[in-house]
Amino acid sequence: VSRTEAKVALGQMAVPSLFQFAIDRGGTFTDVFARCPGGKVRVLKLLSEDPENYRDAPTEGIRRVLEEECGVPFSRDHPLNTSCIEWIRMGTTVATNALLERKGERMALLITRGFRDLLHIGNQSRPKIFDLEIVMPELLYEEVIEVDERVVLTHSNCQLPEKSSHQITRGSTGDSLEVWQSPDLMSLRKDLERVIARGIRSIAVVLMHSYTWSVHEQQIGKLAREMGFAHVSLSSEVMPMVRIVPRGYTACADAY
């Protein structure tokens, strides 16, 4: 889009009565585009990291625009008054850069027992299927904790060994489920304490069938937060889809 076309497009937009901000927070620079009351446009470019002058580049860009346009000081040490802001839209490449450069947070994976290698195996899709040397990407997680829990879908013709006593429930998708085993939170606490001792403060929880019945993931998430984990990514919240492999990859990327 040319500059002339962009100006025409802006001219056709309704004149705002409040401030509107669109921000691109990159690894090096942060670009701030602001539409002020009356239609005036302001553009700023800031260093994304400048701790001597401000703690957060997007917030600083908004603060400068408000201060200059409103004619009153806005302190860096206090939250901004957002009553004069209609919306803020922000995109960032920081997470993508951290993933590509492998500079994310140290993390652990919690997964249903018996599936510890599932995300390493993946779905076996390979761009060059006949290559003799398969190069696999590095795993995002440092530690794997297998959770003793099991939920299965109810089938009238199921040939799995029957459990004498189990809870029958219905998932969010309407599927009938049998809870064969609930997680042992006391035992899991010991495993999580070991992870904390290694300096890991972020975890991804990926359990079988949690896309439709998330109770076990919620229980584990509550325990982990109480123990002081800074970030807990539950696959049932991040990406509640049937297929556990892409659901697990997404939860791990979120925790990372």
PAGU-131800 format. One record per atom (N, C-alpha, C, O): z, y, x. Coordinates in pm, whole numbers, plus 50000, padded with zeros to 5 digits. Example, Ala and Ser with C-alpha at 12.3 -4.5 7.8 and 13.67 -1.06 7.14 Angstrom:
residues 2
507804943151319
507804955051230
507804967051320
508464966851424
507084977551285
507144989451367
507875000351290
508045011451341
end
This chain:
residues 256
500004988250085
500005000050000
500005012450089
500835013750179
499075021550064
498995033650145
500105043250108
500755041750004
500325053350193
501365063350166
501035071150039
501935074449961
499745074050019
499335081449899
499645073349773
500165078649675
499305060249777
499565051649662
501065050549635
501485050149519
501865050149742
503315049449725
503845061949658
504725061249571
503315073549697
503755086049635
503375086549487
504145091149404
502185081649457
501755081249317
502675072249235
503065075649123
503015060549294
503895051149223
505265057249200
505835055649092
505795064349300
507095070849284
507035081649176
507965083549099
505895088849174
505755099549075
505725094348933
506095101448840
505275081948915
505205076148783
506535070348736
506695067248618
507485068948827
508795063548790
509625074248721
509465086248747
510515069848633
511385079348562
512295086248661
512795080048755
512525099248641
513395106948730
514835102548707
515335103148595
515525098048813
516895092848793
517905104048773
517735115248823
518965100948699
520065110348682
521205107148777
522125115148795
521155095348839
522145091048938
521415086349063
520195084849064
522175084049169
521595079549296
521165064949286
521845056749225
520015061849348
519505048149356
519245044949503
518585052749573
519755033749550
519635030249692
518945016749709
519285007049641
517965016249800
517335003749842
517525002749994
517105011750067
518134991950041
518544990950181
518034978050243
518114967350183
517504979250364
517074967550441
517954966950565
517824975150656
518844957050569
519794955850680
519254945250778
519354933350751
518694949750889
518134940750989
519104938151101
520224943351101
518684930051196
519554926951308
519774938651402
520824939651465
518784947751413
518884959351503
519054972351425
519944980251455
518194974551326
518244987051249
518474984251101
518144973551049
519044994151035
519224993950889
518475005750831
518715017250869
517565003050739
516775013450674
517325015950534
517525006650457
517545028750503
518095032550373
517095041450302
516705051950353
516675037250184
515795045250097
516605049249976
517185040849908
516655062349948
517465067349838
516655076549748
515935085349795
516775074349617
516245083749518
517425091149460
518335085249403
517405104249475
518515112649434
518285117749292
517165117549243
519345122349226
519175128449094
518155139749099
518245148449186
517205139649008
516135149449011
514865144249075
513815150449063
514945132649144
513745126449199
513545128249348
512605122549403
514405135849415
514265137749560
514455124449632
515305116449594
513645122049737
513695109649813
514265112249951
513845121550020
515225103949992
515785104750126
515595091350197
515745080750136
515265092050325
515085079950406
515895081450534
515815091550602
516695071050565
517515071050687
517305058150764
517035047650705
517445058950896
517425047050982
518665047651069
518905057451140
519475036951064
520715036251140
520735023551224
520045013851194
521535023751331
521795011551404
522615002351316
523585006751254
522254989651311
523014980251227
524414977951282
525344975251206
524564979051413
525874977651476
526164990151559
525484992751659
527164997751518
527585009651591
529085011851566
529465021551501
529925002751618
531355002751585
532095015451625
533145018451568
531565023051721
532245035351761
532125046251655
532925055551651
531105045051567
530885055451468
531095050851323
531465058851237
530865037951294
531075033051159
531205017951160
530755011151252
531855012751055
532104998351047
530944990750982
530704979151015
530224997350890
529184990550816
528004999850795
528165010650736
526824995850843
525665004750840
525195008250698
524965020050672
525044998750605
524625002450469
525585012350402
525155021850337
526875009950419
527875019050361
527765032850422
527885042950353
527545033350554
527425046250622
526195053850576
526245065950558
525075046550556
523865053250507
524085059250370
523665070550344
524725051850281
525025057050147
525955069050157
525765079050088
526965067950242
527935078850257
527245091750303
527545102550251
526345090650399
525665102650451
524805109350344
524805121550331
524085101150269
523245106850164
524095113850059
523785125050019
525165107350014
526035113349912
526665126349963
526745136249890
527115126150087
527765137850144
526795149650155
527145160950121
525585146950202
524615157750221
524055162850089
523815174850074
523845154049993
523255158149867
524265164049770
523935172849691
525505159249775
526545164149684
527265176449741
527875184049666
527175178349873
527805189949934
529305188849948
529975198949968
529845176849937
531295174849954
531495163550054
530665154550063
532605163950130
532825153450230
533205140050168
533945139550069
532685129350226
533055115650188
533625108950312
532915107050411
534885105450308
535565099850425
535075085950458
534805077950369
534965083150589
534585069650632
535745059850614
535525047750613
536955065050601
538145056350597
538555052450456
539545045250439
537805057050355
538155053750218
536935048250144
535795051550179
537165039850043
536025034649965
535245046049901
535815056149860
533925044349892
533075054649834
533245055149682
533465044949616
533135067149629
533135068949483
531745065249431
530765072149459
531675054449356
530375049449310
529985054549171
528995049949115
530745063749117
530455068548981
529115075948973
528545077248865
528615080849088
527355088149087
526175079349132
525085084349156
526405066249143
525375056949188
524955048049071
525795041749006
523655047549045
523145039048937
523025024548983
523475015548913
522405022349100
522305008849154
522085009149305
521635019049363
522434997749367
522204995549510
521524981949523
522054971849475
520384981549588
519664969049611
519484967249761
518964975949830
519924955749810
519904953849955
519354940149992
519704930049930
518494939950092
518004927550150
518374927250298
518544937750360
518504915350353
518904914450493
518274902350560
518044892050496
517994903650687
517474892450767
518564886850858
518284878050939
519794891850846
520884887650935
521144872750924
521274865751025
521224867750800
521494853450781
520354844850835
520594834550898
519114849150811
517954841750861
517954841351013
517674830951073
518254852651075
518304853251222
519374843851276
519144836651374
520544843951213
521644835251259
521254820651249
521604812651335
520524817151143
520094803251124
519054799351228
519144788551287
518074807851252
517004804851347
517514804351491
517074796051570
518444813251523
518964814051659
520184805151681
520734804651791
520614798151575
521794789651580
523034797451628
523764793151717
523234808951566
524384817351599
525294819251478
525964829551465
525304809351390
526124810251271
527574806251296
528014804951410
528294804251187
529714800651192
529864785651220
529074777551172
530874782151298
531174768051317
531614762251183
532414768251111
531094750451149
531384745051016
531494729951018
531064723251112
532104724750910
532234710350891
531644706650756
531594714850664
531214694150745
530644688950621
531594678750559
532054669650627
531874680350430
532634670650354
531684664150255
531084670850171
531554650750264
530574643750181
531164630550133
532064625050196
530664625450022
531134612849966
531074601650070
530094600350143
532144593650076
532214582850175
531004573750164
530574569950054
530454570150281
529274561750288
527984569450308
526934563550330
528084582850300
526874591150311
526954601050427
526294611350424
527764598150529
527984607550638
526694611250710
526584622450760
525734602250717
524484604750790
523344609050699
522204610150744
523634611350572
522564614050476
521744626450513
520514625950509
522414637350549
521674649650579
520974648750715
519994655750739
521474640150802
520774637950929
519494629950905
518464632850965
519574619950819
518394611850786
517404620150705
516194619250728
517904628050611
517054636550530
516214628550433
516624617950386
515034633650403
514144626750308
512934620350377
512004615850311
512964619950510
511934613250589
510544619950582
509544614050623
510494632050530
509204639050529
508924644550670
509774651050730
507724641850721
507354646050856
505974652450851
505054646650793
505814664250910
504494670850909
503404662250974
502264662150928
503774655051079
502804646551150
503344632251148
504104628351237
502954624851048
503594611951020
503354601551129
504144592151141
502294602951208
501974592851309
502474596651448
502204589451544
503194607651461
503754611351591
504734600651638
505554595751560
504654597051767
505574587251822
506904593551861
507934586851864
506874606351891
508104613451928
508464623151816
507804633451798
509484619951742
509924628151629
511014637651676
512074633251721
510754650451667
511734660651705
512494664951580
511904670551487
513794662351577
514594665651460
515384678351486
515844680551598
515544686751386
516314699051405
517784696151430
518304685751389
518444705351497
519874703651523
520644704551391
520264711651299
521734697051386
522594697651269
523414710451272
523804715151379
523654716051156
524434728351147
525934725651156
526694734251200
526344713751115
527774710651112
528204703351238
527444695651297
529454705851279
530014699451398
530814686851364
530934677751446
531334686551245
532264675951205
531894670951066
531434678750981
532084658051042
531854652150910
533134645550862
533734637550934
533544648850742
534684642250677
534154634750556
533564640750466
534384621750554
533964613750439
535094613750336
536234610550366
534744617450214
535714618750106
535714606050022
534664601849972
536894600050006
537014588149921
536974592349775
538024594649714
535784593149720
535624596349579
534324590049532
533404588049612
534254587049403
533014581049354
532874583749205
533764581049125
531724589249171
531334591549032
529964585249014
529074587449096
529784577448907
528494570948883
528024574148742
528824576548652
526724574248726
526134576148594
526264563248512
526104552248565
526544564748385
526694553148297
525334547948255
524484555448208
525124534748273
523894528148231
524274515248160
525114507748209
523654512648047
523984500447972
523554487948046
524154477348029
522504489048130
522024477448204
522444477648351
521834470948435
523484485348381
523964486348520
524514472948566
525264466448493
524154468648688
524604456048742
525634457648854
525974448048922
526134470048871
527204472148968
528484465548918
528674464148797
529364461549010
530624455248966
531404464648874
531554476448904
531884459348764
532624467648669
534014470648721
534664462148783
534454482848694
535814486748729
536694484448607
536314487548494
537884478948630
538764475548519
539244487748443
539374487548321
539504498448516
539984510648450
539324522648516
539474524848636
538614530248439
537974542148492
537804552348380
537754548948262
537724564848421
537594575848325
536134577348284
535244577648369
535894578448155
534564581148102
534514596048067
535374601047995
533514602948115
533404617248089
531934620848069
531054612448085
531694633248037
530324637848017
530094650048105
530914659348107
529004649948177
528704660848270
528084672748201
527794672448081
527874683448278
527304695848224
525864694048180
525354701848100
525194683548232
523804680848192
523724671948069
522634669148020
524884667448018
524904658647903
524944643947938
525024635447849
524874640648068
524914626648112
526324620948099
527314627948120
526394608148063
527664601048058
528004596048197
527154590348266
529244597948239
529654594748375
530914586148375
531734586848283
531054578248480
532274570548502
532904575248633
532244575048737
534154579448628
534874583648748
535574571448805
536624567248755
534994565748909
535544553548967
536684556649063
537614548749076
536604568149131
537674571449225
537774586549242
536774593349266
538974591849229
539234606049252
539634608049397
540204598849457
539374619549455
539714621649597
541214621549621
541994626549540
541604615649734
542994615549777
543244628549853
542954629649972
543794638349783
543944651649842
544974651949955
544844659950048
545984643249950
546974642750057
546324637850187
546564643550294
545514627550177
544824622450295
543794632550344
543614634450464
543124639050250
542104648850286
542724660850356
542114666750445
543934664550317
544624675750382
544784673050532
544594682150612
545114660750569
545274657350711
543954658750786
543914663550899
542864654450721
541554655850784
541184670550802
540624674450905
541494678650703
541174692950711
542044699850815
541594709250881
543294695450831
544164701150934
543594698551073
543684706951162
543004686851090
542364683551218
541174692651244
540934696651358
540424695751141
539274704651154
539724718851189
539134725451274
540774723351122
541314736751151
541794737551295
541594747651361
542414726851343
542914726651481
541784728251582
542024732851693
540564724451544
539414726051632
538824740151624
537864743251694
539384748551539
538904762251528
537804764151426
537174774751422
537564754151342
536534755051239
537154760851112
538174755951064
536524771451059
537084778350942
536104778750825
536364785650725
535014771450835
534024771450727
533624757150697
533404749250789
533514753650568
533144740050530
532114740250417
532044749650338
531324729450412
530414727050299
530844714150233
531064704050301
530974714250101
531404702450027
530214697449944
529704704649857
529794685149971
528604679449907
528954665449855
529034655949933
529154664249726
529544651449667
528464646349572
527724654049512
528394633049561
527434626649472
527654631049327
528784631149279
526584634649259
526574638249117
527414650649083
527764652848967
527734658649184
528504670749155
527674681249081
528224690849027
526354679349079
525494688749006
525814688548856
525604698448786
526324677248808
526634676048666
528144675248640
528604678548530
528914670848741
530374669748726
531024674448854
531134667048952
531464686948854
531904693748977
533404693248999
533894699849091
534134685848918
535604686048925
536124682649064
537004689449116
535584672149124
536074668149257
535794678849363
536644681549447
534624684849358
534324695649453
535254707449430
535714713649526
535544710649306
536444721649276
537844718849329
538504727849382
538314706549316
539634702849367
539694704349518
540674709649573
538654699749585
538614700749732
538504715349775
539144719449871
537694723049705
537554737249736
538874744549723
539214752849808
539624741649618
540924748049596
541884744649709
542594753349759
541904731949751
542764727649861
542394734749990
543264739650062
541114735350020
540654741450146
541004756350151
541424761350255
540844763250040
541174777550038
542674779650056
543104788950124
543474771049994
544924772050010
545334769650154
546344775050200
544564761550226
544874758550366
544404769450461
544744769250579
543634779050410
543244790450493
541824790450544
541504798350633
540954781850491
539554782250531
538924795350484
539094799350368
538214801950574
537634815050542
536464814050447
536234822950366
535704803050456
534544801450369
534444786950322
534484777750403
534304785250192
534144771950134
532894772150047
532834779249946
531914764350085
530644763750012
530584750749934
530524739949992
530604751649800
530514739949714
529064738349668
528484747749613
528484726649690
527084724649654
526864726349504
525784730449461
527874723249424
527754724549278
527664739049234
527214741949124
528104748249319
528014762549289
526804768849355
526114777049295
526544764849479
525454770949556
524084766849502
523194775249486
523924753849473
522624748849426
522834736149342
522634725149392
523234737549216
523534725949132
522284718549086
521894719448969
521654711249178
520454703649144
520714688749166
521654684949236
519874680249105
520084665849108
520024660349250
520914652849290
519014663749326
518784657749458
519824662549558
519944674549584
520574653149613
521694656749699
521264662049836
521974670049896
520094657449886
519674661850020
519394676950023
520014683850104
518494682249941
518294696749944
519534704549900
519774715649947
520304698549809
521554705149768
522514705949886
523184716149905
522574695249964
523434695150083
522964704750190
523764711650252
521644705150213
521094714450313
521444728850276
521824736850361
521324732150148
521574745850104
523044749450119
523374760450163
523934740150084
525364742750098
525744744650245
526564753250277
525144736550333
525434737850477
524924751250532
525604757750611
523724755050489
523184768050535
524064779350488
524284789050561
524594778350366
525474788650313
526784789250392
527284800050422
527334777650427
528584777350503
528374781950646
529274787750706
527194779450699
526864783150838
526714798150855
526444802850965
end
